[in-house]
Amino acid sequence: MRALLQRVTRAEVRVDGAVVGSIGRGLLVLVGVGPADDEATADALARRVVELRVHEDAAGRANLALADVGGAVLAVSQFTLYADTRRGRRPGFTDAAAPAHAEALYGRFCAALERLDVPTARGKFGAPMEVELVNDGPFTIWLDTADR
């Protein structure tokens, strides 16, 4: 699985002009699923997101995790994290998981966050979405479970 984390002061996602998920302080997490990923991968990624110390402490250092700041996660499915741009000018997406597999693991990732007591808002899988955020820092982190 791949995840692009952006530390935010607020974020929201809209579908057809209606807000379907929003958070205040926390992380916007764009989530992509590969065909070889499984439930254990989703659970491990959720744990990693929750435990990352990317929020500032009183000294201004990135030293605090989500729970330390009362943060939340807005998770948005993003198959384009598996884009292949090596040939031509049009990206290919054959490295992304099939939709049914991806939707199941995206749901598992979100449920794992909730089991870890992190308030979690979601986008709508497979829908065209508008994502709005205020990036805090800016602070952006790339995670790829294949890099473990």
Phi, psi and omega in degrees: 000153177235145179217136173250115182258132174235122177288129186229155168269337172195155177203151175209158177232137180239145173233125182053038177082353181258135178290125178251346178197139177205152177220164168267233182297136178157222183228131165271124182240113172273127190239126174241147183240135175261162184296334181271357182287153181221184183299322179296324178295316180297317179296317180294320179295318178300315179300317180298315179300315182293324185272346180298132179265088184240001179259148186284141173270187182298336180271001179084013180262142176289094189222002185240144177267176181307311182299327182294334182249005182065034185277165179235172176236135166252110183260128182232125178293140187209082182296339182291352173294346177257022180296138175252114183247018184288335182236136175067197183247359179249121181294149173253155185233026182290345178277352178279154178291157173299149185308315182297318178294315181296317181297318179298316182284328173299314177298319178297317178302312180296317179295323178295320176300315180296321177296335178270016176065032176257121174303127188230124173252157185228154166278190178248114185305131175079355182268149169293127185234152169251123181247127179238135181211158168246105182287125184267105178139286358291150183222111183228134182232139176255128175238136176225117183295341177289345181270006183300000000 
